[in-house]
Amino acid sequence: MLGLFHVAILLPDRAALGRFVGHLATTAAHVGMADHAVSEALYLTDPDGLGLEVYADRPRDRWQTVGDQLYMTTEPLDVPDLVAAADGEPWTGMPRGTRIGHVHLHVGDLDRGAEFYHRALGFDEMVWSYPGALFLAAAGYHHHLGTNTWAGNARPAGPGDARLLSWDIVLDRDAIDLAGKSLVAAGYAITPEASGLSTQDPWGTTVRLVED
C-alpha cells in the first residue's frame, strides 16, 4: 500500500537506544535491527500494521560521503555493543530530547517523488544510489524524508485503511511562502491554512507546511 512506510522516532543519544534494546528484550515484540552507518535503528510494527523506527544518530563527523552523496547502508547491528552503551541503566520511557527524526513513504515512482519533494518542495537529495529508494533532507541531515518503491505495484491507501493522514514540516513564514510559490509554479495545488498551507503529493499523502 502506498503512503506510510514508517515514522521514525529519534532518541537523543546512543545510550538511550541501548536502554530501549534492553527493554525490548523483556517484551514479545518482533524487532528488526540495522546499522545504517549514519545511524543505528530498530524497527517495529504497531497494532494497525504501520511501521515504526526508533533510532539514534552517529555523530556527524563520522558520516561519510561517496562522491556527491552521503553514504548509507544496511548492515547487521552490533547489539551487545549497543546494550553496553546503556551502562546498565534501565529504560524508563522516552527521554527528554526525543523527537520525530524522519518520515519514510512508499511511493509509486522515485522520479515523480523527486519532482514533488525535491524540485517543487525544496528538499535536498542526500542519497540516490540506495536500491529502490531516495533519501531527502534539509541542512545536511541524512534524511528527513525517505521515499521507496519497495511495495511494488501497490495502491494508494483508502478511507478504510490505517494510514498517514498528513505530516507537518515546520518552517518560518518566508520559507512557507517561497515553498508555496514553488509548488504552484510546478503545477501542484495548495490550500492556505491559518498556520501555513497544505498540499498533496502525487499519491495523495497530505503535507502541511506550518509556521514555527
C-alpha positions as CSV (number, residue, x, y, z in Angstrom):
1,M,0.0,0.0,0.0
2,L,1.4,3.4,-0.9
3,G,1.7,6.0,1.8
4,L,3.5,5.5,5.1
5,F,6.4,3.0,5.3
6,H,7.4,4.1,8.8
7,V,7.6,7.1,11.1
8,A,11.0,7.4,12.8
9,I,11.5,8.4,16.4
10,L,14.9,9.9,17.1
11,L,16.4,9.3,20.5
12,P,18.9,11.9,21.8
13,D,21.9,9.5,22.2
14,R,23.1,6.0,21.8
15,A,22.8,5.2,25.5
16,A,19.1,5.8,25.3
17,L,18.8,3.4,22.3
18,G,20.8,0.8,24.3
19,R,18.4,1.1,27.1
20,F,15.5,0.7,24.7
21,V,17.1,-2.5,23.3
22,G,17.3,-3.9,26.8
23,H,13.7,-3.1,27.3
24,L,12.6,-4.8,24.1
25,A,14.3,-7.9,25.3
26,T,11.7,-8.2,28.1
27,T,8.8,-8.0,25.7
28,A,7.3,-10.2,23.0
29,A,7.7,-7.6,20.3
30,H,9.2,-8.7,16.9
31,V,12.0,-6.3,16.2
32,G,14.1,-5.6,13.1
33,M,17.6,-4.1,13.5
34,A,20.1,-2.4,11.2
35,D,23.3,-0.3,11.2
36,H,22.9,2.4,8.5
37,A,26.4,3.9,9.1
38,V,24.9,7.3,9.8
39,S,22.6,5.8,12.5
40,E,21.6,2.7,14.4
41,A,18.0,1.6,14.1
42,L,15.3,-0.7,15.5
43,Y,12.1,-1.4,13.5
44,L,8.7,-2.4,14.9
45,T,5.1,-2.6,13.6
46,D,2.3,-1.1,15.5
47,P,-1.1,-2.9,16.1
48,D,-2.5,-1.3,12.9
49,G,0.4,-2.7,10.8
50,L,2.1,0.7,10.4
51,G,5.9,0.8,10.7
52,L,7.9,2.5,13.5
53,E,11.6,3.1,13.6
54,V,13.4,4.0,16.8
55,Y,16.9,5.2,16.2
56,A,20.0,7.2,17.3
57,D,22.3,9.1,15.0
58,R,26.0,8.7,14.9
59,P,28.0,12.0,15.3
60,R,28.0,13.9,12.0
61,D,31.8,14.0,11.9
62,R,31.6,10.2,11.5
63,W,29.3,10.3,8.5
64,Q,31.0,9.5,5.2
65,T,30.4,10.6,1.6
66,V,30.8,8.8,-1.7
67,G,31.1,11.3,-4.5
68,D,28.4,13.8,-4.1
69,Q,26.1,11.8,-1.8
70,L,26.1,10.7,1.8
71,Y,27.0,7.1,2.4
72,M,24.2,5.0,3.9
73,T,24.0,1.2,4.1
74,T,22.1,-1.6,5.8
75,E,24.4,-3.9,7.9
76,P,23.8,-6.1,10.9
77,L,23.5,-4.1,14.2
78,D,26.1,-4.8,16.9
79,V,23.5,-5.4,19.6
80,P,25.9,-6.3,22.5
81,D,27.9,-3.1,22.0
82,L,24.7,-1.1,21.8
83,V,23.4,-2.7,25.0
84,A,26.7,-1.9,26.7
85,A,26.3,1.8,25.9
86,A,23.3,1.8,28.3
87,D,25.8,1.2,31.1
88,G,23.3,-1.0,33.0
89,E,20.7,1.8,33.2
90,P,17.0,0.6,32.8
91,W,14.6,2.0,30.2
92,T,12.2,4.5,31.9
93,G,10.4,5.8,28.9
94,M,11.2,8.1,26.0
95,P,13.9,10.6,27.3
96,R,13.8,14.4,27.1
97,G,15.0,15.4,23.7
98,T,13.2,12.6,21.8
99,R,11.6,13.8,18.6
100,I,10.4,12.7,15.2
101,G,13.5,12.3,13.1
102,H,12.1,11.5,9.7
103,V,9.2,10.1,7.8
104,H,9.6,7.3,5.2
105,L,7.0,6.8,2.5
106,H,6.1,4.1,0.0
107,V,5.7,6.0,-3.4
108,G,4.7,4.8,-6.9
109,D,7.7,6.3,-8.7
110,L,11.0,7.7,-7.4
111,D,11.3,10.3,-10.2
112,R,7.8,11.6,-9.6
113,G,8.7,11.7,-5.9
114,A,11.8,13.7,-6.6
115,E,9.9,16.1,-8.8
116,F,7.5,16.8,-5.9
117,Y,9.6,16.6,-2.8
118,H,12.9,17.8,-4.3
119,R,12.3,20.2,-7.2
120,A,8.9,21.6,-6.1
121,L,9.0,21.4,-2.3
122,G,12.8,22.0,-2.0
123,F,14.3,19.1,0.0
124,D,17.9,18.3,-0.9
125,E,18.7,14.9,-2.4
126,M,21.1,13.2,0.0
127,V,21.3,9.5,-1.1
128,W,20.1,8.4,-4.5
129,S,22.0,5.2,-5.2
130,Y,20.3,3.1,-2.5
131,P,18.4,0.4,-4.3
132,G,14.8,1.4,-4.8
133,A,15.0,4.4,-2.5
134,L,15.7,8.2,-2.4
135,F,16.6,10.0,0.8
136,L,16.0,13.7,1.1
137,A,16.7,16.3,3.8
138,A,17.4,19.9,4.8
139,A,20.5,21.4,6.3
140,G,22.8,18.5,5.6
141,Y,20.9,15.8,7.6
142,H,21.0,12.3,6.3
143,H,17.2,12.3,5.7
144,H,14.1,14.0,7.0
145,L,12.2,12.1,4.3
146,G,12.7,8.7,2.7
147,T,10.9,7.5,-0.4
148,N,10.9,4.0,-1.7
149,T,9.2,1.8,-4.3
150,W,9.7,-1.5,-2.3
151,A,5.9,-2.0,-2.2
152,G,5.9,-2.7,-6.0
153,N,2.6,-2.1,-7.8
154,A,0.8,-1.1,-4.6
155,R,-2.4,1.0,-4.5
156,P,-2.8,4.3,-2.5
157,A,-4.3,3.9,1.0
158,G,-8.1,4.1,1.0
159,P,-10.5,5.6,3.6
160,G,-10.8,2.3,5.4
161,D,-7.1,1.7,5.7
162,A,-4.8,2.6,8.7
163,R,-2.7,5.3,7.1
164,L,-0.8,8.5,7.5
165,L,-3.4,11.3,7.1
166,S,-0.9,14.1,7.0
167,W,2.6,15.2,8.2
168,D,3.9,18.6,9.1
169,I,7.0,20.5,8.0
170,V,7.7,23.3,10.4
171,L,9.2,26.4,8.7
172,D,9.2,30.2,9.1
173,R,6.7,32.3,7.2
174,D,9.1,33.4,4.5
175,A,10.0,29.8,3.8
176,I,6.4,28.7,3.7
177,D,5.6,31.5,1.2
178,L,8.5,30.5,-1.0
179,A,7.6,26.8,-1.0
180,G,4.0,27.7,-1.8
181,K,5.1,29.7,-4.9
182,S,7.4,26.8,-6.0
183,L,4.7,24.3,-5.6
184,V,2.2,26.3,-7.7
185,A,4.9,27.0,-10.3
186,A,5.4,23.3,-10.6
187,G,1.7,22.7,-11.1
188,Y,0.7,21.4,-7.6
189,A,-2.4,22.7,-5.8
190,I,-2.0,24.3,-2.4
191,T,-4.6,25.1,0.2
192,P,-4.0,28.1,2.5
193,E,-4.4,27.4,6.2
194,A,-4.3,29.6,9.3
195,S,-0.8,28.2,10.2
196,G,0.6,27.9,6.7
197,L,-0.6,25.8,3.8
198,S,-1.2,22.2,2.8
199,T,-0.7,20.2,-0.4
200,Q,-0.7,16.6,-1.5
201,D,2.0,14.5,-3.0
202,P,1.2,12.5,-6.3
203,W,-0.1,9.6,-4.2
204,G,-2.5,11.6,-2.0
205,T,-0.4,12.0,1.1
206,T,-1.1,15.4,2.6
207,V,1.9,17.6,3.6
208,R,1.3,20.6,5.7
209,L,3.8,23.5,5.9
210,V,3.2,25.1,9.3
211,E,4.7,28.2,10.9
212,D,7.3,27.8,13.6
